[in-house]
Amino acid sequence: MGKVITICDIAKEAGVSISTVSRVLTGNARVKDDKKQRIQEIINKYDFHPNQLARGLIQTKTMQIGIITADVCNPYYSAMFVSCEKAANSLGYTLLLSDSFGDRRKEFELLEKMISQRVEAIILIGGLVDELVTDTEFAEKVNLVTNQIPVIVTGRLDGTNCSRVNIDGNRAMELVMEYLISCRYKKIAFAGGSPTVKFTAELRAAYHKLLKSYGFSYNPAFDVPNEYYDENGGYAAMTQILKEKELPDAVIAVNDLTAAGVMRAATEHHLRIPDDIGIISFDNTYIAPLVTPQLTSVGYNYAEYGETIVKNAVAAISGDGVPHETLIEPVLAVRQSCRVR
């Protein structure tokens, strides 16, 4: 007796996802003509006829989307999840949240877990998709997943066809530098962030470029990375900057939590904010208005950000085309941590 052909076999031979074959079999969604023809030829080749039970399983939609974040305790990731959840609920979907806690192996495990829970798409925010150099093993794993369901990422994942939704990092740094220059700051430092993280690397490259365009010399002592994106990382970076004989008159922190640490270190060294030193950051989370003085920060319109991610995921589930990359425009929120222009 020959092998019993399944929908999985057809998907593998056609080089498409199982859900795409399902859509061709049920005829309830659009599929590109070339894919439809390729799938139909394989169906005809094997004279494939799904039984009624299998057809019922094909037509079952879980209306669930998985989301994996690097650290949901970080206010940026929690803001992202909330905005995605609101957008998903408005479209009739439920989000299943998992936290990788920055653990590489756990990200692999969570991908498997999401598949077993029959989510219809997976959203990856932070973690390995944030790395400047793509983890090839992870990319291969994601490619296996995309053979079954769509994957949307915020970051980069070279070697995959995942749709990306990212912040315009160059524009974000332009907003920061334009504002600091308008406030008459001239000795500008950059504190925190790992050089291996894509968005941080974009910000840092833009910082170097803009210093030059404004006619300021680059001082490596004012450019201090730190792998921890929290208050302790900011405190450590600022403490290192404050050891120099020449001090900056403004500091750009890689995010709001880092800025809180920068502010604490500056205050301990008897620097007045914003009179002696200005502080500005990225993310504009709930932390920004809670510190004293309230923090000027670049945000990203989280409602639009989350809505874009989820709408791309839902479009991909339906077989509609989605952009390879969508950039979210940053917005500057001015508060009291920089002197008045």
C-alpha positions as a Markdown table, in Angstrom:
| # | Residue | x | y | z |
|---|---|---|---|---|
| 1 | Met | 0.0 | 0.0 | 0.0 |
| 2 | Gly | 1.4 | 3.4 | -0.9 |
| 3 | Lys | 1.9 | 6.2 | 1.5 |
| 4 | Val | -1.3 | 8.2 | 2.5 |
| 5 | Ile | -0.8 | 11.7 | 1.3 |
| 6 | Thr | -1.6 | 14.5 | 3.8 |
| 7 | Ile | -2.0 | 18.2 | 3.5 |
| 8 | Cys | 1.4 | 18.5 | 5.1 |
| 9 | Asp | 2.9 | 16.5 | 2.2 |
| 10 | Ile | 1.3 | 18.8 | -0.3 |
| 11 | Ala | 2.5 | 21.9 | 1.5 |
| 12 | Lys | 6.0 | 20.6 | 1.6 |
| 13 | Glu | 6.1 | 19.6 | -2.0 |
| 14 | Ala | 4.6 | 23.0 | -3.1 |
| 15 | Gly | 7.0 | 24.9 | -0.9 |
| 16 | Val | 4.1 | 26.8 | 0.8 |
| 17 | Ser | 2.6 | 26.8 | 4.3 |
| 18 | Ile | -0.1 | 24.4 | 5.4 |
| 19 | Ser | -2.5 | 27.3 | 5.8 |
| 20 | Thr | -2.0 | 28.2 | 2.2 |
| 21 | Val | -3.0 | 24.7 | 1.0 |
| 22 | Ser | -5.9 | 24.9 | 3.4 |
| 23 | Arg | -7.1 | 28.1 | 1.7 |
| 24 | Val | -6.9 | 26.5 | -1.7 |
| 25 | Leu | -8.9 | 23.4 | -0.5 |
| 26 | Thr | -11.6 | 25.5 | 1.1 |
| 27 | Gly | -11.6 | 28.3 | -1.4 |
| 28 | Asn | -12.4 | 30.8 | 1.3 |
| 29 | Ala | -9.5 | 33.2 | 0.9 |
| 30 | Arg | -7.3 | 34.7 | -1.8 |
| 31 | Val | -4.1 | 32.9 | -2.9 |
| 32 | Lys | -1.8 | 34.1 | -5.6 |
| 33 | Asp | -2.4 | 32.4 | -8.9 |
| 34 | Asp | 1.0 | 30.8 | -9.3 |
| 35 | Lys | 0.8 | 29.3 | -5.8 |
| 36 | Lys | -2.8 | 28.1 | -6.4 |
| 37 | Gln | -1.8 | 26.5 | -9.7 |
| 38 | Arg | 1.2 | 24.8 | -8.1 |
| 39 | Ile | -0.9 | 23.4 | -5.3 |
| 40 | Gln | -3.7 | 22.3 | -7.5 |
| 41 | Glu | -1.3 | 20.4 | -9.7 |
| 42 | Ile | 0.0 | 18.5 | -6.7 |
| 43 | Ile | -3.5 | 17.8 | -5.5 |
| 44 | Asn | -4.4 | 16.4 | -9.0 |
| 45 | Lys | -1.2 | 14.5 | -9.1 |
| 46 | Tyr | -2.1 | 12.5 | -6.0 |
| 47 | Asp | -5.8 | 12.6 | -6.5 |
| 48 | Phe | -6.0 | 14.1 | -3.0 |
| 49 | His | -9.5 | 14.3 | -1.4 |
| 50 | Pro | -9.5 | 15.4 | 2.3 |
| 51 | Asn | -12.1 | 13.6 | 4.4 |
| 52 | Gln | -14.8 | 15.5 | 6.1 |
| 53 | Leu | -13.0 | 15.4 | 9.5 |
| 54 | Ala | -9.8 | 16.8 | 8.0 |
| 55 | Arg | -11.8 | 19.4 | 6.2 |
| 56 | Gly | -13.4 | 20.5 | 9.4 |
| 57 | Leu | -10.0 | 20.8 | 11.0 |
| 58 | Ile | -8.8 | 22.9 | 8.0 |
| 59 | Gln | -11.7 | 25.3 | 8.4 |
| 60 | Thr | -11.2 | 25.7 | 12.1 |
| 61 | Lys | -9.7 | 29.1 | 13.1 |
| 62 | Thr | -8.3 | 29.6 | 16.5 |
| 63 | Met | -8.4 | 33.4 | 16.2 |
| 64 | Gln | -5.2 | 33.4 | 18.3 |
| 65 | Ile | -1.9 | 35.2 | 17.6 |
| 66 | Gly | 1.3 | 34.4 | 19.6 |
| 67 | Ile | 3.6 | 37.2 | 20.7 |
| 68 | Ile | 7.1 | 36.6 | 22.2 |
| 69 | Thr | 8.9 | 39.4 | 23.9 |
| 70 | Ala | 12.3 | 39.7 | 25.5 |
| 71 | Asp | 11.3 | 41.2 | 28.8 |
| 72 | Val | 7.7 | 42.2 | 29.5 |
| 73 | Cys | 8.8 | 43.9 | 32.7 |
| 74 | Asn | 10.6 | 46.5 | 30.5 |
| 75 | Pro | 8.1 | 49.4 | 30.0 |
| 76 | Tyr | 8.8 | 49.5 | 26.3 |
| 77 | Tyr | 7.8 | 45.8 | 25.8 |
| 78 | Ser | 4.8 | 46.1 | 28.1 |
| 79 | Ala | 3.6 | 49.2 | 26.1 |
| 80 | Met | 4.1 | 47.2 | 22.9 |
| 81 | Phe | 2.1 | 44.2 | 24.1 |
| 82 | Val | -0.8 | 46.3 | 25.4 |
| 83 | Ser | -1.0 | 48.2 | 22.1 |
| 84 | Cys | -0.9 | 44.9 | 20.1 |
| 85 | Glu | -3.5 | 43.3 | 22.3 |
| 86 | Lys | -5.9 | 46.2 | 21.9 |
| 87 | Ala | -5.4 | 46.1 | 18.1 |
| 88 | Ala | -5.9 | 42.3 | 18.0 |
| 89 | Asn | -9.0 | 42.4 | 20.2 |
| 90 | Ser | -10.5 | 45.0 | 17.9 |
| 91 | Leu | -10.1 | 42.5 | 15.0 |
| 92 | Gly | -11.5 | 39.6 | 16.9 |
| 93 | Tyr | -8.2 | 38.0 | 17.8 |
| 94 | Thr | -6.7 | 37.0 | 21.2 |
| 95 | Leu | -3.0 | 37.4 | 21.9 |
| 96 | Leu | -1.0 | 34.7 | 23.7 |
| 97 | Leu | 2.0 | 36.3 | 25.4 |
| 98 | Ser | 5.2 | 34.5 | 26.3 |
| 99 | Asp | 8.4 | 36.1 | 27.7 |
| 100 | Ser | 11.8 | 34.7 | 26.7 |
| 101 | Phe | 13.6 | 36.6 | 29.6 |
| 102 | Gly | 16.4 | 37.3 | 27.1 |
| 103 | Asp | 17.2 | 33.5 | 27.0 |
| 104 | Arg | 18.2 | 32.4 | 23.5 |
| 105 | Arg | 17.2 | 28.7 | 23.9 |
| 106 | Lys | 13.9 | 29.7 | 25.4 |
| 107 | Glu | 13.0 | 31.6 | 22.2 |
| 108 | Phe | 13.4 | 28.4 | 20.3 |
| 109 | Glu | 11.2 | 26.6 | 22.8 |
| 110 | Leu | 8.6 | 29.2 | 22.7 |
| 111 | Leu | 8.3 | 29.0 | 18.9 |
| 112 | Glu | 7.6 | 25.3 | 19.3 |
| 113 | Lys | 5.1 | 26.0 | 22.0 |
| 114 | Met | 3.2 | 28.6 | 19.9 |
| 115 | Ile | 2.9 | 26.1 | 17.0 |
| 116 | Ser | 1.5 | 23.4 | 19.4 |
| 117 | Gln | -1.1 | 25.9 | 20.6 |
| 118 | Arg | -2.2 | 26.4 | 17.0 |
| 119 | Val | -1.7 | 30.2 | 16.9 |
| 120 | Glu | -2.4 | 31.6 | 13.4 |
| 121 | Ala | 0.6 | 33.9 | 13.4 |
| 122 | Ile | 3.6 | 34.8 | 15.6 |
| 123 | Ile | 4.9 | 38.3 | 16.5 |
| 124 | Leu | 8.5 | 38.5 | 17.7 |
| 125 | Ile | 9.4 | 41.7 | 19.7 |
| 126 | Gly | 13.0 | 41.9 | 21.0 |
| 127 | Gly | 15.4 | 39.2 | 21.7 |
| 128 | Leu | 17.2 | 37.5 | 18.8 |
| 129 | Val | 15.4 | 39.6 | 16.2 |
| 130 | Asp | 17.0 | 42.6 | 17.7 |
| 131 | Glu | 20.6 | 41.3 | 17.1 |
| 132 | Leu | 22.7 | 43.3 | 14.6 |
| 133 | Val | 24.1 | 40.0 | 13.3 |
| 134 | Thr | 21.4 | 37.5 | 12.7 |
| 135 | Asp | 21.6 | 34.2 | 14.6 |
| 136 | Thr | 21.6 | 31.8 | 11.6 |
| 137 | Glu | 20.2 | 28.8 | 13.6 |
| 138 | Phe | 17.3 | 31.0 | 14.8 |
| 139 | Ala | 16.7 | 32.2 | 11.3 |
| 140 | Glu | 16.5 | 28.6 | 10.0 |
| 141 | Lys | 14.1 | 27.8 | 12.8 |
| 142 | Val | 11.9 | 30.7 | 11.9 |
| 143 | Asn | 11.9 | 29.7 | 8.3 |
| 144 | Leu | 10.5 | 26.3 | 9.3 |
| 145 | Val | 7.8 | 28.1 | 11.2 |
| 146 | Thr | 6.9 | 30.4 | 8.3 |
| 147 | Asn | 6.2 | 27.3 | 6.2 |
| 148 | Gln | 3.2 | 26.9 | 8.4 |
| 149 | Ile | 2.2 | 30.3 | 9.7 |
| 150 | Pro | 3.3 | 34.0 | 9.2 |
| 151 | Val | 5.9 | 35.6 | 11.5 |
| 152 | Ile | 6.1 | 39.3 | 12.0 |
| 153 | Val | 9.2 | 40.8 | 13.6 |
| 154 | Thr | 10.3 | 44.2 | 15.1 |
| 155 | Gly | 14.0 | 44.1 | 14.2 |
| 156 | Arg | 15.9 | 42.2 | 11.6 |
| 157 | Leu | 16.2 | 38.6 | 10.8 |
| 158 | Asp | 18.3 | 38.2 | 7.7 |
| 159 | Gly | 17.7 | 35.1 | 5.6 |
| 160 | Thr | 13.9 | 35.0 | 6.3 |
| 161 | Asn | 10.9 | 36.5 | 4.5 |
| 162 | Cys | 9.4 | 37.8 | 7.7 |
| 163 | Ser | 7.5 | 41.1 | 7.5 |
| 164 | Arg | 9.2 | 43.8 | 9.6 |
| 165 | Val | 7.7 | 46.7 | 11.5 |
| 166 | Asn | 10.5 | 49.0 | 12.8 |
| 167 | Ile | 11.1 | 52.4 | 14.3 |
| 168 | Asp | 12.9 | 54.9 | 12.0 |
| 169 | Gly | 16.1 | 55.1 | 14.2 |
| 170 | Asn | 17.8 | 57.7 | 12.0 |
| 171 | Arg | 14.8 | 60.1 | 12.3 |
| 172 | Ala | 14.6 | 59.4 | 16.1 |
| 173 | Met | 18.2 | 60.6 | 16.6 |
| 174 | Glu | 17.7 | 63.5 | 14.3 |
| 175 | Leu | 14.8 | 64.7 | 16.5 |
| 176 | Val | 17.0 | 64.4 | 19.6 |
| 177 | Met | 20.0 | 66.2 | 18.1 |
| 178 | Glu | 17.9 | 69.0 | 16.6 |
| 179 | Tyr | 16.3 | 69.6 | 19.9 |
| 180 | Leu | 19.5 | 69.6 | 21.9 |
| 181 | Ile | 21.2 | 72.0 | 19.4 |
| 182 | Ser | 18.1 | 74.3 | 19.7 |
| 183 | Cys | 18.6 | 74.3 | 23.5 |
| 184 | Arg | 22.2 | 75.4 | 22.9 |
| 185 | Tyr | 23.9 | 72.2 | 24.1 |
| 186 | Lys | 27.3 | 71.6 | 22.5 |
| 187 | Lys | 29.0 | 68.7 | 24.4 |
| 188 | Ile | 26.7 | 65.8 | 23.8 |
| 189 | Ala | 27.2 | 62.3 | 25.2 |
| 190 | Phe | 25.5 | 59.0 | 24.4 |
| 191 | Ala | 24.9 | 56.6 | 27.3 |
| 192 | Gly | 24.0 | 53.0 | 27.3 |
| 193 | Gly | 22.9 | 50.3 | 24.9 |
| 194 | Ser | 24.7 | 47.3 | 23.4 |
| 195 | Pro | 26.7 | 47.6 | 20.2 |
| 196 | Thr | 25.3 | 44.2 | 19.1 |
| 197 | Val | 21.6 | 45.4 | 19.1 |
| 198 | Lys | 20.4 | 46.6 | 15.7 |
| 199 | Phe | 18.3 | 49.7 | 16.8 |
| 200 | Thr | 21.0 | 50.8 | 19.3 |
| 201 | Ala | 23.6 | 50.5 | 16.5 |
| 202 | Glu | 21.4 | 52.6 | 14.2 |
| 203 | Leu | 21.1 | 55.3 | 16.9 |
| 204 | Arg | 24.8 | 55.3 | 17.6 |
| 205 | Ala | 25.7 | 55.5 | 13.9 |
| 206 | Ala | 23.3 | 58.4 | 13.5 |
| 207 | Tyr | 24.7 | 60.1 | 16.6 |
| 208 | His | 28.2 | 60.0 | 15.1 |
| 209 | Lys | 27.0 | 61.3 | 11.7 |
| 210 | Leu | 25.0 | 64.1 | 13.2 |
| 211 | Leu | 27.8 | 65.3 | 15.5 |
| 212 | Lys | 29.9 | 65.7 | 12.4 |
| 213 | Ser | 27.2 | 67.4 | 10.4 |
| 214 | Tyr | 26.7 | 70.0 | 13.2 |
| 215 | Gly | 30.5 | 70.6 | 13.3 |
| 216 | Phe | 31.1 | 69.0 | 16.7 |
| 217 | Ser | 34.1 | 66.7 | 17.3 |
| 218 | Tyr | 33.5 | 63.2 | 18.4 |
| 219 | Asn | 34.8 | 62.4 | 22.0 |
| 220 | Pro | 35.0 | 58.6 | 22.6 |
| 221 | Ala | 34.8 | 59.3 | 26.3 |
| 222 | Phe | 31.3 | 60.6 | 25.8 |
| 223 | Asp | 30.2 | 57.5 | 24.0 |
| 224 | Val | 29.7 | 54.8 | 26.6 |
| 225 | Pro | 27.7 | 51.6 | 25.8 |
| 226 | Asn | 26.3 | 49.2 | 28.4 |
| 227 | Glu | 24.6 | 45.9 | 27.8 |
| 228 | Tyr | 21.9 | 46.5 | 30.5 |
| 229 | Tyr | 19.0 | 48.6 | 29.3 |
| 230 | Asp | 17.9 | 49.5 | 32.8 |
| 231 | Glu | 18.6 | 52.0 | 35.6 |
| 232 | Asn | 21.8 | 50.2 | 36.7 |
| 233 | Gly | 23.1 | 50.2 | 33.1 |
| 234 | Gly | 22.5 | 54.0 | 32.9 |
| 235 | Tyr | 24.0 | 54.6 | 36.3 |
| 236 | Ala | 27.2 | 52.7 | 35.3 |
| 237 | Ala | 27.5 | 54.4 | 31.9 |
| 238 | Met | 27.0 | 57.9 | 33.4 |
| 239 | Thr | 29.4 | 57.2 | 36.3 |
| 240 | Gln | 32.1 | 56.3 | 33.7 |
| 241 | Ile | 31.4 | 59.6 | 31.8 |
| 242 | Leu | 31.6 | 61.6 | 35.0 |
| 243 | Lys | 35.2 | 60.3 | 35.6 |
| 244 | Glu | 36.4 | 62.5 | 32.8 |
| 245 | Lys | 38.0 | 65.9 | 33.3 |
| 246 | Glu | 35.8 | 67.4 | 30.7 |
| 247 | Leu | 32.1 | 66.8 | 31.2 |
| 248 | Pro | 29.2 | 66.9 | 28.7 |
| 249 | Asp | 26.5 | 69.5 | 28.9 |
| 250 | Ala | 23.8 | 67.0 | 27.6 |
| 251 | Val | 23.4 | 63.2 | 27.7 |
| 252 | Ile | 21.3 | 61.1 | 25.3 |
| 253 | Ala | 20.2 | 57.9 | 27.1 |
| 254 | Val | 19.3 | 54.8 | 25.0 |
| 255 | Asn | 15.9 | 54.5 | 26.8 |
| 256 | Asp | 13.9 | 55.9 | 29.7 |
| 257 | Leu | 15.1 | 53.3 | 32.2 |
| 258 | Thr | 18.7 | 54.1 | 31.3 |
| 259 | Ala | 17.9 | 57.8 | 31.6 |
| 260 | Ala | 16.7 | 57.3 | 35.2 |
| 261 | Gly | 20.1 | 55.8 | 36.1 |
| 262 | Val | 21.9 | 58.7 | 34.2 |
| 263 | Met | 19.9 | 61.2 | 36.2 |
| 264 | Arg | 20.6 | 59.5 | 39.5 |
| 265 | Ala | 24.4 | 59.5 | 38.8 |
| 266 | Ala | 24.3 | 63.1 | 37.7 |
| 267 | Thr | 22.4 | 64.2 | 40.9 |
| 268 | Glu | 24.9 | 62.3 | 43.1 |
| 269 | His | 27.7 | 64.3 | 41.5 |
| 270 | His | 25.8 | 67.5 | 42.4 |
| 271 | Leu | 24.9 | 68.4 | 38.7 |
| 272 | Arg | 21.6 | 70.2 | 38.4 |
| 273 | Ile | 19.2 | 69.0 | 35.7 |
| 274 | Pro | 18.6 | 70.8 | 33.3 |
| 275 | Asp | 20.8 | 73.8 | 34.3 |
| 276 | Asp | 24.1 | 72.0 | 34.5 |
| 277 | Ile | 23.3 | 69.1 | 32.2 |
| 278 | Gly | 20.4 | 68.1 | 30.0 |
| 279 | Ile | 19.0 | 64.6 | 29.8 |
| 280 | Ile | 17.0 | 63.2 | 26.9 |
| 281 | Ser | 16.1 | 59.6 | 25.9 |
| 282 | Phe | 14.1 | 57.3 | 23.7 |
| 283 | Asp | 10.8 | 55.3 | 24.1 |
| 284 | Asn | 8.7 | 57.8 | 26.0 |
| 285 | Thr | 7.2 | 55.2 | 28.3 |
| 286 | Tyr | 5.3 | 55.8 | 31.6 |
| 287 | Ile | 8.8 | 56.2 | 33.2 |
| 288 | Ala | 9.4 | 59.6 | 31.5 |
| 289 | Pro | 6.8 | 61.7 | 33.4 |
| 290 | Leu | 7.5 | 60.0 | 36.7 |
| 291 | Val | 11.1 | 61.0 | 37.2 |
| 292 | Thr | 12.2 | 64.4 | 38.5 |
| 293 | Pro | 12.5 | 66.5 | 36.5 |
| 294 | Gln | 10.1 | 65.0 | 34.0 |
| 295 | Leu | 12.1 | 63.4 | 31.1 |
| 296 | Thr | 12.1 | 64.7 | 27.5 |
| 297 | Ser | 11.9 | 61.5 | 25.3 |
| 298 | Val | 11.3 | 60.3 | 21.8 |
| 299 | Gly | 8.2 | 58.0 | 21.5 |
| 300 | Tyr | 6.6 | 56.0 | 18.7 |
| 301 | Asn | 2.8 | 56.3 | 18.9 |
| 302 | Tyr | 2.4 | 52.9 | 20.4 |
| 303 | Ala | -1.2 | 52.6 | 19.3 |
| 304 | Glu | -0.2 | 53.0 | 15.7 |
| 305 | Tyr | 2.9 | 50.8 | 16.2 |
| 306 | Gly | 0.8 | 47.9 | 17.6 |
| 307 | Glu | -2.0 | 48.3 | 15.2 |
| 308 | Thr | 0.5 | 48.1 | 12.2 |
| 309 | Ile | 2.1 | 44.9 | 13.6 |
| 310 | Val | -1.3 | 43.2 | 14.2 |
| 311 | Lys | -2.8 | 44.3 | 10.9 |
| 312 | Asn | 0.2 | 43.0 | 9.0 |
| 313 | Ala | -0.2 | 39.7 | 10.9 |
| 314 | Val | -3.9 | 39.4 | 10.1 |
| 315 | Ala | -3.3 | 40.3 | 6.5 |
| 316 | Ala | -0.6 | 37.6 | 6.2 |
| 317 | Ile | -3.0 | 35.1 | 7.9 |
| 318 | Ser | -5.5 | 35.9 | 5.1 |
| 319 | Gly | -3.0 | 35.4 | 2.4 |
| 320 | Asp | -2.8 | 39.1 | 1.5 |
| 321 | Gly | 0.4 | 40.8 | 0.7 |
| 322 | Val | 2.2 | 42.7 | 3.4 |
| 323 | Pro | 5.1 | 45.1 | 3.1 |
| 324 | His | 8.6 | 43.7 | 3.7 |
| 325 | Glu | 9.3 | 46.5 | 6.1 |
| 326 | Thr | 7.2 | 49.3 | 7.6 |
| 327 | Leu | 8.8 | 52.2 | 9.4 |
| 328 | Ile | 7.1 | 53.9 | 12.4 |
| 329 | Glu | 7.7 | 57.7 | 12.6 |
| 330 | Pro | 9.1 | 58.8 | 16.0 |
| 331 | Val | 7.6 | 61.8 | 17.9 |
| 332 | Leu | 9.5 | 64.0 | 20.4 |
| 333 | Ala | 7.7 | 64.6 | 23.8 |
| 334 | Val | 9.2 | 67.7 | 25.4 |
| 335 | Arg | 9.3 | 67.9 | 29.2 |
| 336 | Gln | 11.6 | 69.5 | 31.8 |
| 337 | Ser | 14.9 | 67.6 | 31.6 |
| 338 | Cys | 16.5 | 70.0 | 29.0 |
| 339 | Arg | 16.8 | 73.7 | 29.4 |
| 340 | Val | 14.3 | 76.0 | 27.7 |
| 341 | Arg | 15.2 | 76.9 | 24.1 |
